[in-house]
């Protein structure tokens, strides 16, 4: 080993050099986040990421955007952090993509493939059920990923699974299983999520659920750079060549541990 990294891990990083943080929160829109979107983007680039997905908590989760704002004003305020991070990323050869984390009484889903304009034009998403959300997002060409499905916390009253209304599963969450994590840290949450993904043959993703500039290194790694959110959705749903990591261990896209 060299610098705490095995040769096999180094080879994987060399073969899959484009690592993306797919689950990230910013202080502009998530009440639980500690750092701004621009600082999150800067620190992620310094940590070796090729890009990030800004996935702040929506109206059903721990948002800091006032819920009584008119819908279009709410959406614009919600997307401010993403826009600022994207501007910084464009100027610094760093990919910044939009997503969000939808909350349903503690059960959460990562939404990819829609944007600010789509949200403004679809106010019905705010009152949508889990089933309706799935149809709306899929009709828009996006995807719904069940975030940390087996996490147990005070704000999650029950573990609820919706296999009919998700496109995939966040099987690896670095907050659960990376040794650096100081919250939600229980590897069994990931072990159960991996079993769930395999049981239903779901596409799997990985992310860190990161709320500060202290990055864990979790995410999804590709051989080639992503070109858009749509590109990401197509690669995940098509189970194209990618790896998953919690920043400590590596897995193939079927959740089989590699190193």
DAJO-V975674 format. One record per helix or strand of 3 or more residues. SS is the DSSP state (2 for helix, 1 for strand). FROM is the first residue (numbers start at 0). TO is the last residue. If there is no record, write none. Layout:
# DAJO-V975674
{{SS | FROM | TO} {SS | FROM | TO}}
This chain:
# DAJO-V975674
{{2 | 6 | 14} {1 | 17 | 23} {2 | 36 | 45} {1 | 50 | 56} {2 | 70 | 77} {2 | 79 | 90} {1 | 94 | 103} {1 | 106 | 111} {2 | 115 | 120} {2 | 122 | 126} {2 | 129 | 138} {1 | 142 | 145} {2 | 162 | 164} {1 | 167 | 172} {2 | 173 | 176} {2 | 186 | 198} {1 | 202 | 206} {1 | 217 | 221} {2 | 228 | 236} {1 | 241 | 245} {1 | 249 | 251}}
